[in-house]
Amino acid sequence: MPDRDAAPQTSGVSPRDDQRLHRSLGTLSLTAITFSSVIGSGWLFAAYKASKLAGPAALISWVVAGLATLLIALVYIDLSFRRPLSGGNVRWPQLASGPLVGTVIGWAVFLQAAYAGPSEATAVAQYSGRWLPWLVSGEALTVPGRLCAAVLLIAVFALNMIGIGFVARVNNAVTAVKFIVPALTVVLLLASGFDTKNYAAGGGFAPNGFAASLTAIVGAGLIYSFTGINAAAVLSGEARDPRRTVPRATLTALAVSFVIYLGLQLSMLFTLPTGLLGTGWRGINLTSPLAQLASLIGMGWLSWLLLADAAFSPTGSILISASVKGRYTYGAAQNGILPRFFAAVHERTGIPRRALMLNLTIGVVIVLALGNWSDIASSLSFYYGLSYAAVSVAVTVLYAAGDRSGGWLGRWSLPVGASSFVLSGLILYWSGWERVRVAAPLLLIGLVVYAFQGIGRTSRTRLSYRTGAWLIVFLCGLGLVSFLGSFEGRDVIAAPYDSLLVGLASLVIWRAAYRSGLSWHRSAGVETGTTASEPAAPASGSPIPAEGPQT
């Protein structure tokens, strides 16, 4: 009788489904997909939300968010270079740290997949409220508004059922518009007048304290605004020559999007009419921020262009998000977190249709239940931060336990992975107690799922509990410090000592996670190279054979 624990890290894997994926995406398509994933609803709201929370100190928020994103982008590039897998952001942590970590992180990534589409659909409906006021009430959608957002979600998912090649071709055209409109907005707003009086009128550089600039990183959706940066890596199993295309696509998209976001933040801070700052930055109240700003400074035509693009850009992002997040769910099913039923790949189109349908069903429920962009985006940001921490561990473990010359980062894998983990821990803490206390317990559902799956298993299950304990300690410690700290907590541990404590503790946890991952590989006899159930990375310079024309 076969040992049920023989290969826990690959339970649920179906190599045949991996082989059905069409490997046809080139550099242009991957760059467009990544850029389109990044420039979604975030560019419409994040700069405004950051201004309300932090004032001019929001510029610090973007720099920190950009640095964190660069580090995590390097991690994703290395992992996709080493092991190109669709849905790899779920599968890499499990390969590196064992099934307990893989299950909990897989659950977090699955929550991201479920929330992403609703956030974009909600943004479209909220901006459309300028034309159709019955869609919006305050900063949330009305019941008709939520129904319209749900219908939009259904329509976009239906297009995704055609195939990734079709989606990529449509997105190439969409991306051109998504670049031109934000870039034009930045240039025109800044050219209309850079009013430095806003600096003093709003209370100086950090009117709400420097802690507010850190809270804004998650609370204003800044991390969420960059979340699509892993799109090329997540689709690496469907890329032609991922060792060349994924790094180029990821770094190009990151550089362009960061410049645009920084420009939008400067525009919001220094072109806003000074009269609106009578009660400070927290007193401004705009439902369609950039469009209303353009209207307030006398650029009515730009306001209408922004309102039109406010519907167009997030719709384009939903199109790509449905594809990318479908691979998240596909990866979760490949890990055994979801039933293998959802890992099936449609043979003709080469897409995981069942995974897409599951995301759509849950997404419609979320839109109908919440209907507010800020609530959805801030929830998403916490889960992204945790998955970033997990892949940061994975890149160091797979480097140390496998072929040290086979990755993209090489000897930089350890310092980049460690730095990325520490920054991820800080970002999770800065999200504030109110988010931590809601999001962290939800992740324990993943632990319950794993415990249920482990009933009847013996030595390997005990091993995975031991080597995955760092994640549980990390979540519990984060919750405790968040409760006692200065970010919406009891302020028992004052700033900046609370952030220093979290940073040092994160470094200690990373070291424990790194050693635990190596222990998992030694004790379980796991190889980080090719296994029977995971496709190998191509040899250096050798592209994965394509199954269709390059897009």
Secondary structure, 3 states (H helix, E strand, C coil): CCCCCCCHHHCCCCHHHHHHCCCCECHHHHHHHHHHHHCCCHHHHHHHHHHHHHHHHHHHHHHHHHHHHHHHHHHHHHHHHHCCCCCHHHHHHHHHHCHHHHHHHHHHHHHHHHHHHHHHHHHHHHHHCCCCHHHEECCEECHHHHHHHHHHHHHHHHHHCCCHHHHHHHHHHHHHHHHHHHHHHHHHHHHCCCCCHHHHHCCCCCCCCHHHHHHHHHHCCHHHHCHHHHHHHHCHHHECCHHHHHHHHHHHHHHHHHHHHHHHHHHHHHCCCHHHHCCCHHHCCCCCHHHHHHHHCCCHHHHHHHHHHHHHHHHHHHHHHHHHHHHHHHHHHHCCCCCHHHHCCCCCCCCCHHHHHHHHHHHHHHHHHCCCHHHHHHHHHHHHHHHHHHHHHHHHHHHHHCCCCCCCCHHHHHHHHHHHHHHHHHHHHHCCHHHHHHHHHHHHHHHHHHHHHCCCCCHHHHHHHHHCHHHHHHHHHHHHHHHHCCCCCCCCCCCCHHHHHHHHHHHHHHHHHHHHHHHHHHHHCCCCCCECCECCCCCCCCCCCCCCCCC
